[in-house]
Amino acid sequence: MRTIVDLPKEQLAALGRICEEDKISRAEAIRRAVDAYAKQRQSCPDAVFGLWTKRKEDALEYEDRVRSEWDRTNG
């Protein structure tokens, strides 16, 4: 499927450098970029799962405490 993409000059220049260095077409570089982005997005939830388990404070208690600062008035 063909897709038209508008890129700013800086991104187009970067794409040109990548294509020249890797000796690939613009289409191939964009396909690779989409694949890499999709893989990164897919692995992101796994990368952060369980980050709070070693903390002593319950996450919801922490959230309540931090948000309570929003209610404070200066004065």
N, C-alpha and C positions, 0 to 999 in steps of 0.2 A: 504494500500500500504506500502511496506517495503522500507525504505531508510537507506543507510549507511552514518553515520556521523563520521568524524574524529575529536576527541576532544583532546586538550593538556591535560597533566596529571592534571594540576590545575583545569581545568573545569570538568574533569571526577571525580575528588575527590569531588568537590563542588556538582556535580550531585548526587554522592553517598550519601553525607550527607543529601541532600534534600529528596532523596527517603527514606532514613532510618527514618528521622524525621517525614515525612508525611505518611510513610508506603504505598508508591506507587511504581509502576514500573518505570524504566527509560523511557519507552515509554510514560507513562502517564505524567511524569514530563516534557518531551519534548513537548507533545501535549499542556499542560498548558502554557508552555513558549511561544510557537508559538501563541496561542490564546491571551495571554497578550500583546505580541509584536504587533500583528495585531490591537488590540483595541487601544493601545497607538498611533500607527501610524495614525489610523483613526481619533482620537480625536485631534491630534496635530494642524491641521489647525484651528479648532474652538477655540483652546486655545489662539491663537495669533491674531485672527481676530479682527480688530478695535483697536489695541494697539496704533496706531498713532493718533487717533481722538482727544485726549486731548492736543496734542502738538500745539504750536502756529505756528511753521514753517512747510511749505509744505514739504512732504516727498521727492519730486523730487528736490526741491530747496536744501534741506539738502544733498541729494546725490551728487548733482553738487558741492556744497561747499566742501564737504569732499573729493571728487575725485579731485578737483582742487589742493589739497595739493600734489597730486602725480606729478603734472606738475612742481612744484617749483624745482628750482635747488639750491643746497647748494653753497653759495659762494657769 
